[in-house]
Amino acid sequence: MAPAETSRKAHVPPFPAPAGEHWIEALDNGTHVLVRPLQANDRQREKAFIERLSPESRHFRFLGQLKEPGEAMLDQLMKVDQNRQAAFVALAHVDGELREVGISRYAACADTDECECAVTVLDSWQHHGLGRLLLGHLVEHARASGLRQMYSIDSAANQAMRELAKAAGFTTMTDPDDPTMVIHRLALA
């Protein structure tokens, strides 16, 4: 997607200017978010974001119970090269501070032209188009990087991801190895 040229209204606080590509976009409810590639200095925001997720959202994102992310997990989540691993973060002003409210990421599989993706949106920001917006940036980036297939393995109970995947054109099938899981696939080429 090309960077969105949107005018900011007087009531929308200014965002700091990140280095490189970024977009200021309106959600379905009119709220504006800053979307940009994840940066190394987002580590504490990423940790706080995960801690703010409801137990159900954390379970769906990490496919297990997680109280708080450890340092090793944060190291892994922050490792992005914007080619074989990419992440886009959505930031918004909340209670006077710039907070992470959503993130999308992919990691390319070794020796293939496939990537696994994940999209996570803070519970109070769901159902306003943020997941769709983040996934759109991720899909375009993966295509531009030459990847040909994107997939996500999710809990069959994750209805929000099922709806997002369907709206984005993914096909969905039950995981043949685990009937409690589904695999969403999208051809990028």
Number of C-alpha atoms within 10 A of each C-alpha: 10 9 13 11 9 11 9 13 9 7 6 13 13 13 13 8 9 12 9 7 11 18 19 21 21 18 17 11 9 9 13 21 24 22 25 22 24 23 16 11 9 14 15 12 16 22 18 15 18 24 16 17 20 14 15 14 18 20 16 19 22 12 14 12 13 15 13 14 15 10 10 9 11 14 13 9 17 19 15 19 13 17 16 18 19 22 27 23 26 27 21 22 18 10 7 8 9 17 19 26 27 26 26 25 26 27 21 19 14 9 6 10 16 23 21 17 23 21 22 24 24 20 14 11 14 14 14 15 16 25 25 19 17 24 24 15 21 25 23 13 19 29 15 13 14 14 21 16 19 24 20 20 19 22 23 18 12 16 11 13 21 20 12 16 22 15 11 14 12 19 15 17 14 16 16 10 8 10 11 12 17 21 19 22 22 19 15 16 10
